[in-house]
C-alpha cells in the first residue's frame, strides 16, 4: 500500500475503531482510576463548581423565627480553568520508507501501534501524577542542603526521581511564589534512582536567585498545570486566600478540605487523630470509610507496625469497573500509589474529586483535519495527543490530607 497521511488515518481507525480504551488509560493508575471522568468540559472560559459555602439557614422554633433566620444562597462557585496537556509522538521516516519499498505493511502497522500506545501511556501517567500536584507544576524539590553549582541535582526526597526522564526539559520554581525562576530550561541527561539525583545540561545556579529547596517543574508547565489534590487541599489557608475565585479561609474545612499534621505521631495513632479531626470539623458530611491514597513506602510503614493477621487485602469498586486493589488495616482502607507524594496521604471521598475533559480525552488532535501529518523537514510522521481539562472537587470537605512521619525505608 502507499503510505501517506490518508493511509495513516485508515490504519489508526482500523486499530482503534472505538477510540482509546478508557480502562487501559487508567489501569494501574489508582487515583485516575478512582476519580470520575467527566467529559463535558467544553468551554475555555472554565467550569463552574458550586462551593459548599453555608448550610441552609431558615431554621427556628417558630415560622417567624425560621423566616427571619433565612439566608439566601450566596451563589459562590469555583471557576475551574481549562488547562491543556499535549504529548507528541512520531514514527521515523525510515520505517515508512522501508515499509513502502519492502512491501511490508505489518512493519508500519506495528510501529504505529507501538508509538501510539506508548504516547498514550505517557500522557496518562503525566495526568495521573499531576492530579496530586498544583498548577505551579512542581514535581519535586531540591534538597535543602543541595549544591546549586553542580550539574548533579539532588532531590529532597529520593522517591521523586521517578517523575523525571532523560530528555525532559526542566526549570526551577520559587516555592514561596510559585513563579518560575528566570533562566533557560535545562535538559535532564541521566537519572540515578538509588542516589535520588539527576544530571542536567546546566546547574541550578544558571537560574536567577536559585536556592536549595527550590521546586523543579517541566518547562512551560509553571502556572499552567492541573489543579490537583495539593491545590484543593493545601497545608495552610490564609485570610487573603483566593483559589479559583473563592476565599476559602471563611470555612477552611468546608472549602479546602481538612489538613492534619501527624508527622510527629506514631503512624497508627496519627491516623486515628486525623480521622477524628475531620469528623469533628466536617461532621456528618465526612466519609471516613473512603480510602487513603498513600506512597508504597509509607504503606509499608503501617503494615510493619501491625500483625499480618490484621492486614486484609481487598478490591474496591471504581468508576471504570476494573477493581481497585486496596489494603484494609484495622479501620482504615489504603490504596498504594507510587505517584502519591512520599510522607503524605490523602483520603479522597468517593465523589470528592473528578477529572474533567473536553470530550473523551486524551485523544489524537484532529483539529487540522488529520490525526497524522508528514513533516518533511524532519522526515517523520507526527501526531499529537491532547487533554483539555482539569481536576476539581465538588466536595472539598471530603478530602483529608495528612503529613506522615518520614519513612525510614
N, C-alpha and C positions, 0 to 999 in steps of 0.2 A: 504494500500500500504506500501511497505518497504521504509522507509525514509532514503535514503543515498544521497551521493553527486549528483548522476545522476538524482535522483528524484527531488532534489532541482533545478537542471538546467531545468528540464522539467517544473516544476511549474512556475519558473521565466519566461521562454519563453512563457508559456501559458498566464500568467498575463500581460506580457509586450511584446507581439508578434511584435509590431512595435518599440520596444525600448522606452525610456522615451519620453514623450510628451514635446517638447521644449516649448510649450505655458505654461504648468504647471510649468516648471522650472523658467520662467521669470515673471509670473503673480505676481502682487503686489510688484515687484522689479523694480521701474521706470527706473533707469539708465541702468540696464541689459536689460530691455525691449526696450529702445530707441536705443541702440547701435547694429550695425550689428554684427552678429556672423559668422566669417569666419572659415571654417573647414579644411583649407589647411596648418596649421602649423605643418608640418611633418618632421622637421629637428631639431635635438638637437643643431645644430650649431647656429640656430637662424633664425629669419625672417627679411629680409631687407625691410625697409620702406624708400623710397626716401624722402630726406629732401628738402623742397622748399627753395633752397639756394639763388638763384638770379633770377630776371626776365630775360628773354632772352634780350640780348642787340642787337647789329646789327641794330641799328636804326640811320638814319641820313637824311640830306636834299638831299644827292646825293648817288648814288650807291657806290662811292668810300668811302664816309664817313661812310655809313652803314656797308660796308665791314670791314673797319678799326676799327670800334667800336664793332665788333662781339666778344663775349666772349664764348669760348667753355664750354659745360656743365661740372660742377665740379664732378658729379657722387657721391655726398656726400649722405650717407644713414645712418639712424639709424639702428643698428643691435639689434633687439629685442630678448633678450634671452628667451628660453623656460623654464618656471618655472612650477613646479608640485605642485598640491594641492591634498592631499589624505584625504579620510574620511572612517573610519572603521565602520562597523556595525556587529551585532551579534544576533543570535537567541539562547536563552538559551537551553541547552541540555534537561532540564526537559520538555520543550514544545515538543521537538522531541519525547522523550520517552513516554510522555502522549498521543501524537497523535498516536504513533505506538501501544501501549498497549491498548489504549481505542478505537482504530479503528475510531478515529475522525480526518479524513483528513482535515476537514474545519478548525480545530484549528491551524494546521500548516500553511495552506494557508493564514489565516487571520494574523498570526504572521509574516509571510514573507512579506506580502503586507504592513503591518503597519511599519515594521522595514526598508524595502527598501524605502518606501515613506518618512519616517522620515529622513533617512540618506541623501536622495536626496535633500530634502528641506534644510537640514543643510548646505550641501556643496554649494548649490545655494545661500543661504543667505551669506555665507562666501565670495563667489566670488563677489557678489553684493557689500558688504561692502568694500572689498579691492579694488574695482575699483575706489574708492575715495582716496586711500592711496598711499604709496610709498613702495619700496622694503625693507625699513627698518622694515616694519611690525608694526610700531607704530599705536596702535588703540586708545590711549588716553594718557593723561599726568597727572602726579601727580600734585596736587595743589601746587602753588608756595610757599604756607605757610604750606604745609603738614608736619606733624611729620613723620620722617622716621624710628623711633624706635618702632613703634607700628604695630601690625598685621592688623590694620584697615587702609586700603589705601584710601586716599581721592583724588577724581578726580578734575582736574582744571575745567572741565565742567560736571555738573551733568548729562547732556544728554548722555554722553559717557558710562554710566553704562550699557546700553543695549548691548554693544559689548562684555560683559563678562558673563560667565555662571559658576555655581558651577561645580567643577571638571576640569575646564580649567587650564592648566599649563602656567604660565606667567614668563617673565623675564623683567628686566629693560634695557633701551636703552639710551645711551648718545645722546641727541638730536643734539648736535653740530657735532658729527662724524657719527651718525647712527650705531655705533657699540654697541654690547651687553655689558653690564657691566659684569664683572667677577663674577660668582656665580652660584649656582644650582637653577634651576627653582622651583618656589613655586606653590602651588595649591590653586585655589580660593575655599573657603568653603561656602561663602554666599555673597549675593549681596543685597544692600539696595538702590532701585531706587529713593526713596524720598530724602535720605541724600546725594546721589552721592558718596557712599562708597562701598567698598567690603572688606571682611575679608579673609586673606590668611593664609596659613600654616607657613609663615615666614614674617618678616618685610622687608621693602625696604633696611634697613641698612645691611641686610645679603649679599647684593651685594657691591662689592668694589667701593668706590667713589660715592655711591648713593647720589642723591641730589634732593631737591624739584624741580619740573619742568621736571624731567626725563620722557622719554617715556615709555609706557608699551606695550609689544608685546607678542604674542603667542610664546611659546617655539619652537625653531627650525625654525621660520619664519624670523628671523632677517637677512636681506641681501638676502633673498630668496623669498620674497613676490612679488605680482604683481606690475607692474609699472603703477599705477593708475593716476587719474587726477592730484593729488598733485605733482606727479613727472613730468608729461608732462607740467604742467603749474604752476611752483613754484612761490613763492612770490619774490624771488630775483634770478638773474643770474649773476655770477661773470665773470671776464675776463678769469679766468682759468677753466671755466665750461667745463665739458666733460660728456655729457649724452648719453649713448649708442653709443659712438664713435663720437659724434658731439659737437663742441664748439658752443653753442647757443648764446654766447654773441655777435657774429658778426652781429646778427639781431634778437634781443630778441623777438619782437612781431611776427615775421615770423616763428621762430623756437621753441619758448617756450610759445606761447600764450600771451595774454595781462593780466596784473595784475593791479587792481585798488583798492586802499585802500580808501573806503568810510565810514570807521568806525566812523568818526567824523562828517559826514554829515547827515542831515535829510534823512531818508531812501529813500524817493521817489526821491528827487533831486539828491541823490547819484547815483541812477541807471541811471538817465539822464546823469550825468557826466561820468559814466563808459562807457556807450554806445558811447558817443561822443569821448572818448579817443580811444576806439577800432576802430571806423570808421576812425579817424584821422591817427592812426598808421598803420592800415592794408589796408585801402582804400576799393576799390570795392569788394575785395575778402571776406570781413567780412559779415557774415549773421546775421544781427541784429534782424531778425524775429525768430531766433531759441529760444527754451525755456531755462529759467533758472531752474536749479535743486537746491532746497532750503530746509532747515530743516523746519518742520511744525511750530516751534515756531517763526522763522523769517518770514515765510509767514503770520502768524497771525499778526505780527507787521505791515506788509504792509496793510493787509486787514482792520485793525483797523484804519489806517490813511486815509482811503477814505470812501466815502459814499457807501452804499451797492449797489446802482444803478449802480455804476461804476465797479462792480465785475461781470464778466461773466464766468460761468463755461462752459467748452468745452472739446472736446475729440480730441486728436491729432492722426494722423496716426503713427504707429510704425512699426518696422521691422518684427514683428510677427503677425500683423493683429489682435491684441487684442483690441487696442484702449487705449490710454494713457490719463488718466484724468488730466486736466490742469485747470488753472485759468487765465483769461485774466484781467489784471488791467491796465487801460489806454493803453499804447502802448507796454506793456511787457506781456509775457506769462511765467507762473511759474508752475512747477511741484513739488509738495511736496514729499519729500523723507526723511524718518527718518534716513536713512543711511548717508545722506549728513552731513558733519561736521557742527555743530551749528556755527552760525555767519559767515558762508562762503556760497557763492552762485557761481555756475558755469553755464555760458551759454555754451552749447555744440551744435555745428553745426550738421546738420542732418547726415553728413558723416565724422565728425571730430574725432570720437573715435570709436574703434572697440574692440571686444573680439575675440581672435583667439585661436583655439584649434586643437589638433591632431585628426581630425575626429569629429564626433558628440559627444561631451563630455559636462558635466561629464557623465561617464558610468561605469558599473561594470568592473573591471580589470579582463580580462580572459587570460592574457599573459602566465599563467601557465597551460592553457588548460581547467580550470574550473573557473566559476564565484564564486562558493561556495566551502568551504572545512571545514571538521570537525576537530576541534582542540581538540584532546583527552586529552591534558594537562589541558585545561580549561573547557572542556565539552560543548563547544558552537559551533554552526555552524556559520562561519565567512564569510564576504565578504568585498571587498574594492572598494570604488568609487574613481575615479581618474580624474583629469583635467590637461592635459599637454598643456600649452599655456601661454598666457599673454595678456595684453591690450596695444594698441598702437594708435597713432594718425597719420593718413595720411595727416591731415590738422591742425597742431597745432595753426595756425593763426586764426582758427575759434573756439577757446576756450577762454573764458573770465572768469577770476577768480576775485571775489570781496570779500574783507573783510568787513563785515557788522557791524553796531552798535550792541553792546551787547544786547541781548534780556533780557527784564525785566520780562518775563512771567514765 
